[in-house]
Amino acid sequence: MTSSLDYSNWQEGREFKTESLDADGSTVLRRVENTWEQGATVTSWLSSHDAANNPRVNQTVSTLVDTNQVTKQTFNFDSYNNTTDVYEYDFGSGAAARWCGIR
């Protein structure tokens, strides 16, 4: 049983997948998938309730569906939830290709 004081699951309401459609409304042109993670635990009480602890996207994979070209970005964070590194990967066929840089 849940009460009005309970926290929702930290993954609830997060955008995991976005698809861009063609003008026909059914053909998927591009798909973006986000992988979320919890940040550092703020208090042990919150972690025992499966509450959100600075949720953030740690990977984004983008696919051009018609050509099956895939690219991705991965993100690293410091203990204050600031982005410290962004790793970018080239487009590859079916999977992201080689690492092409950090910004």
PyMOL commands that set and color helices and strands:
alter all, ss='L'
color gray80, all
select helices_A, chain A and resi 44-47
alter helices_A, ss='H'
color red, helices_A
select strands_A, chain A and resi 17-21+28-37+56-64+69-77+83-93+99-102
alter strands_A, ss='S'
color yellow, strands_A
deselect
rebuild
show_as cartoon
